[in-house]
Each structure stands twice: as structure tokens, then as C-alpha cells.
Amino acid sequence: MASNYDWLPDHHLGAVGALAHADELIAQAGDLLFTYQVESGNVIELREQSDGLVNQLIVESLLPIPRKLTLVVADAMVALRGVLEHTLFAEIEHRDGLLGDEWARLVEMPATLNHKGFEEWRKRRERKGPPSLAADGDVMRAIESLQPFQHQLRPAEHPLARLTVHTNHSKHRKQALAAVLLPVVYREDRIPRSFAELEKRPERPLELGEVIFTAPVGEVAPLSLNPTVGLNRPNTDDWPILMHELRDIADWVRKLAVPRLITCGDLPASELPARFDISLGYSDERLAIAGGSHTSAVSRQTDRLVAASARLDLVDLFGLVPGAPGPEQIGRWLSQLSDKQVIERVDRLEVFKGLSSASSSKRALDVLGDMLTEALDFLKAP
């Protein structure tokens, strides 16, 4: 169902296109990550070392991260910051008319970590800025509501503070830094009931020579490693997962900041789409926006990674079923399913995971049988 964007003025249509552009850049980062994490082989090479009593798994080598990844991430951050600045400028220009150089220089989106800093910024605009930046105006109230100091416990972790530090650093100082992280290592013979129960490793770059697991000599311990890529938050020792950092900032810009700057009041009922096809020109751009997708590039990337792992799991699972087609044929069936379709099929089985009753086991086998029938029907089709 198309969303109602009656609240979106014509002078802000460009902001929606800019959001779509940022989402495309994030999708490019996702493509690079997928190739790196899934298609390029092992991200981490390990070697085993023993002292006669304990075996240790040690990081032998790490697959180099493509430089283009951090460049694209920086471009995405700059695009997101640009959306904020352009939206604010467009709103003030719509209200006050074309701005001269002096007024235009004072139109910017601040990112203040404390109320004192914001008051200093505001007083200068009140004295010398355009009328719409009056201290008691709705534009100024909207800007204030989006400031990092509103996150009273950790202002530096506010999305606007993170966006500002990333863009300032990559534009004026150094390229962004990425590194391999290993958030969790768990034994496959001791799988916990939920991800929350997994023991988390420090969120920092993995180092050559680092010991990631130990076990007594002679003990067989099948492991699951889940390496990912972290992005350094400039001027800190924080290395959040790269796609999580992009997700947090992009969602805040699209779902909260841009709508608030547009309405200068309450948030509208309908969210702006994450993307629509901006490679085309439209006689009715509103219609194209209304038909856009609300599924962000980060959400699509998450589905893609989960589905890639799920496809491998299903191929292995069907390999244990008597009479099932071989891995290549099952792979053909799975490859024509969308990522969401693969995840949905695995979720059907996950419902019964860890349940020991006979009825639960039978229901899981029934679900597996239904999927096998589906695969066979596909393979028999001309």
C-alpha cells in the first residue's frame, strides 16, 4: 500500500532522493562485505599449538580488507550528513527566500555534546542569522531536539555525534579504518538457546598470533567462528560492527532527523522510504517515492548473510535424509529461492530446535519432508 506523503513539501523531494543515494552507497558496502566474508574464502586462517596439556587455536593470517570498502563507507556517511544539511537549508530558504552569503554561512546542522555549546551556537544565529533561526522558532526547536546532548548518558554515542566525527575525520584527516572482528566463538556441540547467552569477545580488531580458543589435548571441539568487519570510531578505541554503525546512523537520519527538520514539529505517521530508483527521471516523483522500498540496504545485507549460511546448512541437512537429491541439485533449488524465502524455511525448522519431545521431533521431520517435496517438484519441472 502506497504511503501518504501529504506532509512532504515539494522543496524537500530532493531529500528523499538523497536518502536513496545514501542507501545505494551502503548497498555497495554490503556487496563488498559479502564478497569478502562469504565468497573470498576463509577470512581467518588458524594454526594449532600445543604444550602437551592444552591445545590452542592461534590466528595465523587475516584476509586483507579491500580498501574500497572504507572509501564507500565514508561516501555513505558524507551523503547522510549532506541530507541533513540540505534539508535544513531548503527549509530555511523556503521560509526566508534566497539567502545572502552572510546568512547562508550561518545555516548548518550543529552537533553539540552539551547544552552550553548549543546555546553559544544559537545565540550567534539569533543575532546574525536568518529570521527562521530565531531562538524561539520551530526550526530552532527542531534542531535542538536532535542534538547529541539530548542523549544525556552518552552524548558521544548519539547518531549525530557519530556521523559528525566520522565525516569530519574522513574529509579532513584520514581515511576510515576497518578491521576484522571476531565477536563470538562457540562450540557447536554446546550451542546455547539464544544468541544473548553466547559469551561475547571484546569488540576490537583481531590480531595475528592471538589465541582464540583453548581445549585440553585430546578433546574434540567443533567450533563456529563468525568473523565480521568493524569500523573504528575516530578518536576512540571503539570498533563497532561496520554495518551496525551504518544502520544506526542511516535509520536515525531517515526515520527521525529528516522528518523532524521537514515538519519542525511532530513526526509524521508515514516513514520516508529507504530507496526508490533515482537512476530514472519522473514526471511525478511523488508517485515514485510512494512506491519506494522501506527495506534498507543494511536489512537486505543481513538477510543475504543469514541466507548464505542457511543455504549451506540446508544442503548439509538434506544430505542426511535418505533418498534426498544430491548437494548440487538441492543447491539448484535453494539458489532460485529469495533470501527471505530461504530464511523462512530455516525458521520453520528452528522452531523445533532444542525441543526433545517426540511430537516436536515428528513435526520437525514433517517440515523437512514438506521442503523435500518442494525441492523434488522444482527439480522435476521442465
Buried (B, 14 or more C-beta within 10 A) or exposed (E): EEBEBEBBEEBBBBBBBBBBBBBBBBBBBBBBBBEBBBEEEEBBEBEEEEEEEEBBBBBEEBBEBBEEBBBBBBBBBBBBBBBBEBBBBBBBBEBBEEBEEEBBEBBBBBBBBEEEBBEEBBEEBBEEBBEBBBBEBBBBEBBBEBBBBBBEEEBBBBBBBBBBBBBBBBEEEEEBBBBBBBBBBBBEEEEEEEEEEBEEEEBBBBEEEEEBBEBEEEEEBEBEBBBBBBBBBBEEEBBBBBBBBBBBBBBBBBBBBBBBBBBBEEEBEBBBBBBBEBEEEBEEBBEBBBEBBBBBBBBBBBBBBBBBBBBBEBBEBBEEBEEBBEEEBBBEBBEEBEBEEBBEBBEBBEEBEEEEEEEBEEBBEEBBEEBBEEBBEBEEEE
